[in-house]
């Protein structure tokens, strides 16, 4: 199967994604998915202590749109 940039391919979470890059040896591709994907949990500072030197206390889930995945073929 010959893949080209711009073709539709499935992202690791099963959504339709667009191929944006193909390696020269065609063993790795990059796909961009327009859906929201969970990125990580990030600690954020409280609004009251944002100006002080305290460590962040709250955690928040971050979802990213248009995430790019590298996929081994």
C-alpha angles and dihedrals in degrees: 000000000000113000124201134188108271096033120127116253133168117259119222090266094053102258126130108262135177123242108239101169139019123193119238092250090046092232096114131041133183119220128189116213119201093206125093115264129190108252108178145299111274127195112229130190123251113252091240095051098037092105095044126077096252120129117254113270108187128071124213132185114236122209119195127205122209092021116179118224127195111218127192113222 
